Amino acid sequence: AESYAGPPKPRSVILAGVEAIKYMYATALLIFSVVIVTATIFTGQTNATKGLGIPSVAVFFIFWFMIIWLAMMEGGQGCLVGLQPIEKNVYTESHPRTLKN
């Protein structure tokens, strides 16, 4: 089993800059995708709004509810898998609920 490795090692300015550019690019793509999906929902270009006749506002809220639910499920699964190789005494005091599982 692995233990906590301590603080991260310092990195070069170039690598930090490349990482910042990657984050900005990913954020821009995320914003673009959200705008496109929201626009298609409210202009009636989706199967739910056009084919099934569900109101756009309802589709919008269902969409975001499902995205948030999926993110929570993925995060929980990542925690279950990621915490298995770590000794339980590392997070006993800070995360008692996790220890129960």
N, C-alpha and C positions, 0 to 999 in steps of 0.2 A: 504494500500500500504506500501511496505517496503522501508526503506532508507538504505544508505550505512552504513555498520557495522564497518568500520575502518580497520586497518591492521590486518592480521591473528594472531591468538594466537600462542605463541611458542609451539613447540612440542618436544617430547623426541628424543634422539639420535637413539634409537632403531627403532622408527617409521620412522624416516628420512632414516635410513639404509634400512629398508624393502621397503620403497617407491622407493629408488634409485635402488634397485635390481629389483623391478617390472618394472621400466622404462628401465633398461638395457636389461631385458628379452624381453620386448615388442619391443624394438629397434632391437634386434637380430632377432626376428621372422619376423619383417618387412623387414629387409635386406635379410633374407633367402627367403621370399616370392617374393621379387622383382627379386632376382637372378633367381629363378625357373621360374617365368613367363617370364622374358626376355629370358632365355635359350630356353624355349619352343617356343617362338615366332620366334627366329632366327634359330632354328633347324627344323622349319616347322611342328611342332607337334600340331598346333592349327587348328580349323575349317577354320579360315580366311586365313591362309597361305597355308594349304594343300587342303582343300575342295574348297574354293572360288578362290584360286590362287592369292590372294592379296600379293604384295611384303612385305617381313618381315619388312623393314624399315617403310613402310606406316602403317602397323599394330602397330608397336612400337609407332609411333607418335600419331596415333589415340587413342591408349590405354591410353597414358599419358595425352592427351588432355581431354579425358573423365573422367579420375580420378581427374584431377584438377578441371574440371567443376563440378563434383559431390561434391567435397570438398567445393567449393564456395557455391553451393546451400544448402548444409547441414549447413554451417556456417551462411548463411543468415536466414535460417529457425530457427536455434537456437537463433539468435538475436531477431527475431520477437517474438518468444515465451518467451524468457528469459527477455526481456525488458518490457513486458506488466505490470507486477506488480510493477515496479519501477516508482517513481514519475518523471515526465518529467523534472522538474527543476534541477534534479541531473546531467543530461547530456546536458542541453540546450546550454551551452557555448562551451563545449568540442566536441560535436558531433551534429552540427546544421542540417546536412542532415538526421540523424536518427530522429530528432524531427519532420521533415516534414512528415515522414511516420507515 
